[in-house]
Amino acid sequence: MTSLAVAERTPDRQVIIIDDDVAVLASLEAMFAARDYEVRAFDSAAGFLEDLPNLSPACIVTDLRMPGMNGVSLLDRLKGEVGMSWPVIIISGHAGSFDVAAAKQAGAADLLIKPFAPQQLLAMVESALAGDGGDDARAQTDGACPTAGSGI
């Protein structure tokens, strides 16, 4: 018999996911919800920004390459115009050295290359929410070497 009890969700267990790929969005939303995170999901940076005044502090997991506003541009806007200090983890199908540098310059807590093990992202989010994330992006590639100019 399955237990219906759900752990109390606290502000330190909130995640916002932004990705234009609905399959990735649904997968990540389910993964975090299954681990008792409060999750808000958006299919665009514009949709997230529109709802921003209604959101509580959280760790943001955003795709790097999206139509309209990409993940680094979103991070620039959040840090610059809005003055937000929420941790941001950028995920990407491929990231070149330029993308890693841009994410680092923008203040990303981490950069994770797809495909990745779910435990990698969970560990990054837990670290970021605990305040262990730095202001420098560390590309996590599972041994893959990103190359400059690769499409994401």
N, C-alpha and C positions, 0 to 999 in steps of 0.2 A: 504494500500500500504506500502511495506517495504522500509525503508530508506536505501540507499546504502552508506551513509556517514559512514566512519570509523574513530574512534578517532585516533589521532596521537600517535604512539607508541614511547615511550621514553625508554632510557636505564634502568630506574627504573621499567619498566613493562616487563622485559624479564625473561622467565623461560625456563630452560632446563629440560626435563623429560627423565629419563633413567629407563627402565623396560623391562624385557624379555617377559612379558605377553602382546601380541599385543592388546588384548581387553582393558586392563588397560591403556596402552600407548595411544590408540586412544581416549578413554574416557577422560583422563586427558588433552590430547592435545585439544580436542574439548571444554572442560570446560574452559580452560584458554583463548583460542582463542575467544570464545564467550564473554569474559570479556575484550577484547581488549589488551591481553598480546601478545607480540611477543614470539612465542613458537618454540623451536627446540626439536625434539624427536629422541631418540636413543634406539635401542633394545638391546644394550649391552654397558658395560663400555668400552670395546675395541673400539667400533665404536665411542663413545664420545671422547675418548683420541686421536683417529686418526684425528678427526675434530677440536680438541681443539684450535690449532693455528688460526683457522678461526672464532672463536666465540668471541662475545662481552660479557662483564661481565653480569652475570645473577644469579638468584637464581636457584640452582640445586635441583630437586626432584628426588631421586633415590630409587629404590627398595633395600631392604637389601639383599635378597637372589636371586642371579642370577648365571647362569653358568659362569665359567671362573673367573671373578673378582666380588666379592660381594660389596655391598655399603660401608661397613666400610673399606675394602681394597682400594677401589677407593678414599675414603676420605683421608685415610692415604697417598696415593700417591700424591693427589692434594696438601695437606697441607705440606707434607714432601719434596718430590722431586721437585715439580713444584713451591711450595711456594705460592699457590693460596689462597686468602682469601674470595672467593665468598661464600655466605651462602649456606649450604647444609641441606636439610630436607630429612630424611630417612623414607620411608614407608615400612610397613611389614605386612604380613598376621598374624603373631604371633611373639611376641618378648619376649624372656626370660630375666631375670635380667642380664644375661651375655651379651646379645645383647644390652641392654640399656646402660650398663657400657661401652661396647666397642664403641658404638656410641658417648657417652659422652667423653670418652678418646680421640677419633679421632677428636673431635671438631664439631660435628653435631649441628646445630642450634636447631633442634627438631627431634623427632621421633614420627611417627603417625602410629597407628595400624589399619589395614584394618579389617572390613569395617569401613569407616569413612564418616561423613557428608561432602559433598563438601565444605561447609562454613568453616569447621575446617581447611582444607588444604589451602583454599584461605586466611584465616586470618593469618596463619603461614607464607605464602609466602609474604603477604603484610608487616607483621611485620619484616621479615628477610630483605626484600628490603629496608625498612625504617631504617634499622640499629638497630632495637629493639631486634633482636635475640641475645641470649647470646652464649657463647661457651660451654654451658652445655645443654645436651639433656634432654628434659622433655617428658617422655613417655605419650602420649595422648591415653587413652584406652577406653574412654566412659564408665568408671566404671569397665571394665574388668581388671583382675589382671594377668599380664603376669607371666608365671612361667619359671624358669630356665630350659634350655634344650628343650624347645618347638621348633618344626620344623617350619621353615618359608617358 
